[in-house]
Structure formats: C-alpha cells, structure tokens
Amino acid sequence: MRDTGTLPWPAFEAAEPELAATVRERFGRYTHHALATLRRDGSPRLSGIEADFRDGELWLGMMPNSRKALDLRRDPRFSLLANPGAGTDMGGGDVRISGRAVEITDPDEVARYAAGAGAPLPFHLFRVEPSEVVRTWVKGDEIHFTTWRPGRALRTLRRGNDDAPPREDG
C-alpha cells in the first residue's frame, strides 16, 4: 500500500473487478452526482459534479476556480456519492467513493482529456485515487454494506431492521 492510503483507480479495478463494475454502472446511470470536499475551516462542502470514467481512470472536471476545485487544491480529500435516482428504492444500491483527488496540470494531458471528453477549456482536472469504496443496498429484509480499502479484504456486513448486531459475510 502507498503511504497516501490510496491506490490508482486501475489498481482498485484489478483488486475488485466485480465491485468496480457495479460502481461504474451506478455512476453511469446519471450524469450528476454529489461531491463532498473540505472548506478552509474544515467544514464540509457538498457540490454537484459530473464524474467521468475514461481511459481506465475516474476523472473529476471542474470550472476554473470553482469552490470545489479550490477546496481540492488545498486539501485533496473527498467523498463522491453516485446519484441514487428517483424514489426510495436506490435503483440497486448506493455507491460512495472516498479518497484523494490528484490534480492534473500538464497542459498536454488536460488537452487530451478535453478532446476526448468534448470538454471546453479551461477547467481543473483531477484523477481519483480511492481510499475507500462502499456499496450499500437492500436485499429482502436486510441492508448490506460492502466496503473495500487498499490492502484489506473486501468486507460485507448485513443487518436487519432490529437491534441485532450486524453480521459479516465470510
């Protein structure tokens, strides 16, 4: 494991291909998602964002000098929640990625991304390095929580709508 506690997206996909496919599918259902960053005073900021899986990576593009981009430049920690969709069924589950956003500043790399994505320049471009990926879904009378972290085994906890402790799949 790297000292940042994160891994590049391709390493996560290689480690947990089934969960990675579920994450891609959930983010692919909708264009707009929710990004949590940290303000200068440490309080959370929640912003809408489009997440883009392209060239084997997960990317976050932002308008020049947007508050969320400035937050990430100062402190790269974030959480990204896939749009859960309409109603209360969560459309197959809730997916969240937490980690570190690495800003890409090389003009040629930004231009290549912009050309492929059809994105107008200028903008801030960040590559996602996850430190945690969580999927939450309801099956029958139980809620399931599957969690991945670098260097650890995939973990799934289940619990019902009672006061019994969570049960771990194993």
Buried (B, 14 or more C-beta within 10 A) or exposed (E): EEEEBBBBBEBBBEBBEEBBEBBBEBBEEBEEBBBBBBEEEEEEBEBEBBBBBEEEBBBBBBEEEBEBBBBBBEBBBBBBBBBBBEEEEBBBBBBBBBBBBBBBEEEEEBEEBBEEBEBEEEBBBBBBBBBBBBBBBBEEEBBBBBBBBBEEEBBBBBBEEEEEEEEEEE
